[in-house]
Amino acid sequence: MIPRLADDSGFHGPSMDEFFPEILFNVFGVPIHRIHLVQFISVVAVVLVLVIGTRRMKVVPGRFQSVVEMGLGFVRGGIAHDLLGRKDGDRFLPILTTIFFMTLFMNITGIIPGLNIAGTSIIGVPLLLAVISYVTFIYAGIKKSPKNFFKNALFPAGVPWPVYIIVTPIEFISTFIIRPVTLTLRLLMNMVVGHMLLVLCYSATAFFFFTAGGGWAALGVGTLAFGGAFSVFEILVAVLQAYVFTVLTAVYIQLAVAEEH
């Protein structure tokens, strides 16, 4: 059991209040808080990385250009072309690349000292990305088959007509409601839980080392080790969630442009 002191110097674990930080200032009447600043920094960083990395590309690339090319090539070959084919992959490559790098940079801020929280840990960004994915999916389906997209999505072929009474509502909910909701919540909750774990480990470490003192410092070594391990794990989660979000977007597009539509 973690000891607590009677005054304010006791251990304070993480809470959901961290995701509703104090408003710092207003921009044209829009309130801005710390997580918004983290999001702005992420956007500036990803734009600078991609612009600088691709502005003056050389036949023999340097290290920075090689890293950027590796990331772009991964999205193009490992996601777009692999799931959509070369033609549709190149067609939707800009949106898939944007989703991947925006999600990755927003996620990775959760383990950067001084920022310490993911830009995707409040619902605005995950919801925006899910809406973009959803709209792209609808656009791709209508573009491929303007007359039959919704019909094929809601009335699968080979199903007896009476069964459509049950199948069609299920298809509507799963295809047009559940997909954007699950995209949003999967990304959001992974970042929220990751942040809570890191705060718990490092706040416990600070408490054991600097407040409890004495023999409790031995526990601080353990919580510090767990914090380091979770930090590495959070990097993997940040990359994995960016990959999963982009892959699911590509899968939805692939389903929309499939031949049966």
Sine and cosine of phi, psi and omega as CSV:
sin_phi,cos_phi,sin_psi,cos_psi,sin_omega,cos_omega
0.00,0.00,0.73,-0.69,-0.02,-1.00
-0.98,0.19,0.79,-0.62,-0.05,-1.00
-0.94,0.34,0.47,-0.88,0.06,-1.00
-0.81,-0.58,0.63,-0.78,0.06,-1.00
-0.99,-0.10,0.35,-0.94,-0.08,-1.00
-0.95,0.31,-0.47,0.88,-0.05,-1.00
-0.99,-0.14,-0.23,-0.97,-0.07,-1.00
-0.97,0.23,-0.02,1.00,0.00,-1.00
-1.00,0.09,0.04,1.00,-0.02,-1.00
-0.96,0.29,0.05,-1.00,-0.02,-1.00
-0.94,0.34,0.73,-0.69,0.05,-1.00
-0.83,-0.56,0.94,-0.35,0.01,-1.00
-0.98,0.20,0.11,-0.99,0.00,-1.00
-0.93,0.37,0.46,-0.89,0.04,-1.00
-0.60,-0.80,0.24,-0.97,0.01,-1.00
-0.93,0.37,-0.20,0.98,0.04,-1.00
-0.88,0.48,-0.41,0.91,-0.01,-1.00
-0.92,0.40,-0.35,0.94,0.00,-1.00
-1.00,-0.06,0.08,1.00,0.09,-1.00
-0.75,-0.66,0.90,0.44,-0.12,-0.99
-0.95,0.32,0.21,-0.98,-0.01,-1.00
-0.91,0.41,0.64,-0.77,0.05,-1.00
-0.93,0.36,0.78,-0.62,-0.03,-1.00
-1.00,0.01,-0.69,0.72,0.01,-1.00
-0.25,-0.97,0.05,-1.00,0.00,-1.00
-0.86,-0.51,0.61,-0.79,0.08,-1.00
-0.86,-0.51,0.94,-0.33,-0.05,-1.00
0.80,0.60,0.65,0.76,0.05,-1.00
1.00,0.10,-0.05,1.00,0.01,-1.00
-1.00,-0.08,0.85,-0.52,-0.01,-1.00
-0.94,0.34,0.69,-0.72,-0.01,-1.00
-0.86,-0.50,0.78,-0.62,0.09,-1.00
-0.85,-0.52,-0.11,-0.99,-0.15,-0.99
-0.88,0.48,-0.64,0.77,-0.02,-1.00
-0.92,0.38,-0.56,0.83,0.09,-1.00
-0.88,0.47,-0.65,0.76,0.04,-1.00
-0.89,0.45,-0.64,0.77,0.06,-1.00
-0.88,0.47,-0.65,0.76,0.03,-1.00
-0.91,0.42,-0.67,0.75,0.04,-1.00
-0.88,0.47,-0.69,0.72,0.02,-1.00
-0.88,0.47,-0.65,0.76,0.01,-1.00
-0.89,0.46,-0.69,0.72,-0.01,-1.00
-0.90,0.43,-0.71,0.70,0.02,-1.00
-0.88,0.48,-0.66,0.75,-0.03,-1.00
-0.90,0.44,-0.72,0.70,-0.04,-1.00
-0.93,0.38,-0.59,0.81,0.04,-1.00
-0.91,0.41,-0.71,0.70,0.00,-1.00
-0.89,0.45,-0.69,0.72,-0.01,-1.00
-0.88,0.48,-0.73,0.69,-0.05,-1.00
-0.95,0.32,-0.62,0.78,0.00,-1.00
-0.93,0.37,-0.76,0.65,-0.02,-1.00
-0.91,0.41,-0.62,0.79,-0.04,-1.00
-0.95,0.32,-0.37,0.93,-0.05,-1.00
-0.89,-0.46,0.02,1.00,-0.10,-1.00
-0.95,0.31,-0.74,0.67,-0.03,-1.00
-0.82,-0.57,0.95,0.32,-0.07,-1.00
-0.96,0.27,0.68,-0.73,-0.03,-1.00
-0.94,-0.35,0.41,-0.91,0.04,-1.00
-0.88,0.47,-0.67,0.74,0.10,-0.99
-0.97,-0.24,0.99,-0.15,-0.13,-0.99
-0.95,0.30,0.50,-0.87,0.15,-0.99
-0.99,0.16,-0.08,-1.00,-0.06,-1.00
-0.90,0.44,-0.70,0.71,-0.05,-1.00
-0.91,0.42,-0.72,0.69,0.03,-1.00
-0.89,0.46,-0.59,0.81,0.00,-1.00
-0.90,0.44,-0.66,0.75,0.01,-1.00
-0.90,0.43,-0.71,0.71,0.00,-1.00
-0.90,0.45,-0.70,0.71,0.02,-1.00
-0.89,0.46,-0.60,0.80,0.02,-1.00
-0.89,0.45,-0.69,0.73,0.02,-1.00
-0.90,0.43,-0.71,0.70,0.01,-1.00
-0.91,0.42,-0.65,0.76,0.01,-1.00
-0.92,0.40,-0.56,0.83,0.03,-1.00
-0.89,0.45,-0.71,0.70,0.01,-1.00
-0.92,0.40,-0.67,0.74,-0.05,-1.00
-0.93,0.37,-0.80,0.61,-0.08,-1.00
-1.00,0.10,-0.64,0.77,-0.10,-1.00
-0.99,0.12,-0.32,0.95,-0.03,-1.00
-0.84,-0.54,-0.88,0.47,-0.12,-0.99
-0.89,0.45,-0.85,0.53,-0.04,-1.00
-0.94,0.35,-0.58,0.81,-0.05,-1.00
-0.92,0.40,-0.61,0.79,-0.07,-1.00
-0.99,-0.14,-0.50,0.86,-0.11,-0.99
-0.93,-0.36,-0.15,0.99,-0.11,-0.99
0.99,0.11,0.19,-0.98,-0.09,-1.00
-0.91,0.41,-0.70,0.71,-0.08,-1.00
-0.91,0.41,-0.85,0.53,0.00,-1.00
-0.94,0.35,-0.49,0.87,0.04,-1.00
-0.89,0.46,-0.72,0.70,0.05,-1.00
-0.93,0.38,-0.53,0.84,-0.01,-1.00
-0.90,0.43,-0.67,0.74,-0.04,-1.00
-0.98,-0.22,0.16,0.99,-0.02,-1.00
-0.86,0.51,-0.68,0.73,-0.01,-1.00
-0.84,0.54,-0.69,0.72,-0.04,-1.00
-0.95,0.32,-0.60,0.80,0.03,-1.00
-0.93,0.38,-0.64,0.77,0.04,-1.00
-0.90,0.43,-0.68,0.73,0.02,-1.00
-0.88,0.47,-0.72,0.70,0.00,-1.00
-0.88,0.47,-0.70,0.71,-0.05,-1.00
-0.90,0.45,-0.79,0.61,-0.09,-1.00
-0.95,0.30,-0.56,0.83,0.05,-1.00
-0.91,0.41,-0.71,0.71,0.02,-1.00
-0.90,0.44,-0.69,0.73,-0.02,-1.00
-0.88,0.48,-0.76,0.65,-0.04,-1.00
-0.93,0.37,-0.58,0.81,0.06,-1.00
-0.92,0.38,-0.60,0.80,-0.01,-1.00
-0.95,0.32,-0.67,0.74,-0.17,-0.99
-0.94,0.35,-0.30,0.95,0.01,-1.00
-0.91,0.41,-0.27,0.96,0.00,-1.00
-0.91,0.41,-0.35,0.94,-0.01,-1.00
-0.89,-0.46,0.18,0.98,0.04,-1.00
-1.00,0.02,0.86,-0.52,0.00,-1.00
-0.84,0.55,0.68,-0.74,-0.03,-1.00
1.00,-0.09,-0.48,0.88,0.08,-1.00
-0.99,-0.17,-0.85,0.52,0.23,-0.97
0.89,0.46,0.28,0.96,0.08,-1.00
-0.39,-0.92,0.62,-0.79,-0.03,-1.00
-0.97,0.24,0.63,-0.78,0.07,-1.00
-0.92,0.39,-0.29,0.96,0.02,-1.00
-1.00,-0.08,0.21,0.98,-0.04,-1.00
-1.00,0.04,-0.02,1.00,0.21,-0.98
-0.87,-0.49,0.42,-0.91,-0.30,-0.95
-0.94,0.35,-0.31,0.95,-0.11,-0.99
-0.83,0.56,-0.80,0.60,-0.05,-1.00
-0.93,0.36,-0.76,0.65,0.06,-1.00
-0.84,0.55,-0.63,0.78,0.01,-1.00
-0.92,0.39,-0.67,0.75,0.03,-1.00
-0.87,0.49,-0.72,0.69,0.01,-1.00
-0.90,0.44,-0.62,0.79,0.03,-1.00
-0.91,0.41,-0.63,0.77,0.03,-1.00
-0.91,0.42,-0.67,0.75,0.04,-1.00
-0.88,0.48,-0.70,0.71,0.04,-1.00
-0.88,0.48,-0.69,0.72,-0.02,-1.00
-0.90,0.43,-0.72,0.69,-0.01,-1.00
-0.90,0.43,-0.64,0.77,0.03,-1.00
-0.90,0.44,-0.65,0.76,0.05,-1.00
-0.87,0.49,-0.73,0.68,0.01,-1.00
-0.90,0.43,-0.70,0.72,0.01,-1.00
-0.86,0.50,-0.72,0.69,-0.03,-1.00
-0.88,0.47,-0.66,0.76,0.00,-1.00
-0.92,0.39,-0.70,0.72,-0.01,-1.00
-0.93,0.37,-0.62,0.78,0.02,-1.00
-0.90,0.44,-0.62,0.78,-0.02,-1.00
-0.95,0.30,-0.68,0.73,-0.06,-1.00
-0.56,-0.83,0.99,0.11,-0.08,-1.00
-0.83,0.55,-0.57,0.82,-0.10,-0.99
-1.00,0.02,-0.50,0.87,-0.18,-0.98
-0.94,-0.35,-0.08,1.00,-0.11,-0.99
-0.86,0.50,-0.83,0.56,-0.03,-1.00
-0.93,0.37,-0.58,0.82,0.02,-1.00
-0.89,0.46,-0.75,0.67,-0.01,-1.00
-0.94,0.35,-0.51,0.86,0.00,-1.00
-0.95,0.32,-0.60,0.80,-0.09,-1.00
-0.99,-0.11,-0.38,0.93,-0.03,-1.00
-0.80,-0.60,0.98,0.20,-0.03,-1.00
-0.85,0.53,0.60,-0.80,-0.02,-1.00
-0.93,0.37,0.51,-0.86,0.08,-1.00
1.00,0.08,0.08,1.00,0.00,-1.00
-0.99,-0.16,0.76,-0.66,0.04,-1.00
-0.85,0.53,0.60,-0.80,-0.09,-1.00
-0.83,0.56,-0.68,0.74,0.00,-1.00
-0.87,0.49,-0.48,0.88,-0.03,-1.00
-0.95,0.32,-0.36,0.93,0.01,-1.00
-0.87,0.50,-0.41,0.91,0.03,-1.00
-0.86,0.52,-0.54,0.84,0.02,-1.00
-1.00,-0.09,-0.68,0.73,-0.12,-0.99
-0.93,0.37,-0.70,0.72,-0.10,-1.00
-0.88,0.48,-0.74,0.67,0.06,-1.00
-0.87,0.49,-0.61,0.79,0.02,-1.00
-0.91,0.43,-0.70,0.72,0.02,-1.00
-0.90,0.44,-0.63,0.77,0.02,-1.00
-0.89,0.46,-0.73,0.68,-0.03,-1.00
-0.92,0.39,-0.71,0.70,-0.06,-1.00
-0.94,0.34,-0.59,0.80,-0.08,-1.00
-1.00,0.08,-0.68,0.74,-0.16,-0.99
-0.96,-0.29,-0.11,0.99,0.02,-1.00
-0.84,-0.54,-0.78,0.62,-0.08,-1.00
-0.91,0.42,-0.62,0.78,-0.08,-1.00
-0.86,0.52,-0.82,0.58,0.02,-1.00
-0.90,0.43,-0.54,0.84,0.01,-1.00
-0.91,0.41,-0.72,0.69,-0.01,-1.00
-0.93,0.38,-0.60,0.80,0.08,-1.00
-0.86,0.51,-0.71,0.71,-0.02,-1.00
-0.91,0.41,-0.78,0.62,-0.12,-0.99
-0.94,0.34,-0.58,0.81,-0.01,-1.00
-0.87,0.49,-0.75,0.66,-0.01,-1.00
-0.93,0.38,-0.73,0.69,-0.05,-1.00
-0.87,0.50,-0.78,0.63,-0.12,-0.99
-0.94,0.34,-0.55,0.84,0.07,-1.00
-0.89,0.46,-0.65,0.76,0.00,-1.00
-0.96,0.29,-0.61,0.79,0.03,-1.00
-0.90,0.43,-0.75,0.66,-0.02,-1.00
-0.90,0.44,-0.67,0.75,0.02,-1.00
-0.87,0.50,-0.69,0.73,0.02,-1.00
-0.90,0.43,-0.67,0.74,-0.01,-1.00
-0.89,0.46,-0.64,0.77,0.01,-1.00
-0.90,0.43,-0.70,0.72,-0.01,-1.00
-0.91,0.41,-0.68,0.73,0.02,-1.00
-0.89,0.46,-0.65,0.76,0.02,-1.00
-0.87,0.49,-0.74,0.68,-0.04,-1.00
-0.90,0.43,-0.74,0.67,-0.10,-0.99
-0.98,0.22,-0.53,0.85,0.07,-1.00
-0.94,0.35,-0.59,0.81,0.08,-1.00
-0.91,0.41,-0.63,0.78,0.04,-1.00
-0.88,0.48,-0.74,0.68,0.02,-1.00
-0.88,0.48,-0.63,0.77,0.00,-1.00
-0.90,0.43,-0.75,0.66,-0.04,-1.00
-0.91,0.42,-0.62,0.78,-0.05,-1.00
-0.97,0.24,-0.72,0.69,-0.23,-0.97
-0.96,-0.30,-0.29,0.96,-0.03,-1.00
-0.93,-0.37,-0.81,0.58,-0.02,-1.00
-0.94,0.34,-0.72,0.69,0.04,-1.00
0.91,0.42,-0.14,-0.99,0.05,-1.00
0.86,0.52,-0.68,-0.73,-0.02,-1.00
-0.93,0.37,-0.31,0.95,0.00,-1.00
-0.92,0.40,-0.34,0.94,0.00,-1.00
-0.87,0.49,-0.47,0.88,0.04,-1.00
-0.89,0.46,-0.62,0.79,0.07,-1.00
-0.92,0.38,-0.52,0.86,0.04,-1.00
-0.88,0.47,-0.56,0.83,0.06,-1.00
-0.89,0.45,-0.66,0.75,0.01,-1.00
-0.91,0.42,-0.71,0.70,-0.01,-1.00
-0.92,0.38,-0.53,0.85,0.07,-1.00
-0.91,0.41,-0.66,0.75,0.04,-1.00
-0.90,0.43,-0.67,0.74,0.06,-1.00
-0.89,0.45,-0.64,0.77,0.02,-1.00
-0.88,0.47,-0.67,0.75,0.05,-1.00
-0.90,0.44,-0.67,0.74,0.02,-1.00
-0.90,0.43,-0.69,0.73,0.01,-1.00
-0.92,0.39,-0.50,0.87,0.04,-1.00
-0.90,0.43,-0.70,0.71,0.06,-1.00
-0.90,0.44,-0.69,0.72,0.02,-1.00
-0.88,0.48,-0.60,0.80,-0.01,-1.00
-0.92,0.39,-0.53,0.85,0.09,-1.00
-0.89,0.46,-0.71,0.71,0.03,-1.00
-0.88,0.47,-0.66,0.75,0.02,-1.00
-0.90,0.43,-0.65,0.76,0.00,-1.00
-0.87,0.50,-0.71,0.71,0.01,-1.00
-0.94,0.35,-0.70,0.72,-0.04,-1.00
-0.89,0.46,-0.67,0.74,-0.01,-1.00
-0.92,0.39,-0.59,0.81,0.09,-1.00
-0.90,0.44,-0.67,0.74,0.02,-1.00
-0.91,0.41,-0.73,0.68,-0.03,-1.00
-0.88,0.47,-0.70,0.71,-0.01,-1.00
-0.88,0.48,-0.69,0.72,-0.02,-1.00
-0.93,0.36,-0.66,0.75,0.01,-1.00
-0.89,0.45,-0.70,0.71,0.00,-1.00
-0.90,0.44,-0.62,0.79,0.08,-1.00
-0.88,0.48,-0.70,0.71,0.02,-1.00
-0.90,0.43,-0.63,0.78,0.02,-1.00
-0.90,0.44,-0.69,0.72,0.02,-1.00
-0.89,0.47,-0.65,0.76,0.04,-1.00
-0.90,0.43,-0.67,0.74,0.01,-1.00
-0.87,0.49,-0.66,0.75,0.04,-1.00
-0.90,0.43,-0.56,0.83,-0.03,-1.00
-0.96,0.30,-0.53,0.85,-0.06,-1.00
-0.98,-0.18,0.14,0.99,0.02,-1.00
-0.87,0.50,0.42,-0.91,-0.12,-0.99
-0.86,0.51,-0.54,0.84,-0.04,-1.00
-0.93,0.38,-0.25,0.97,0.07,-1.00
-1.00,0.07,0.00,0.00,0.00,0.00
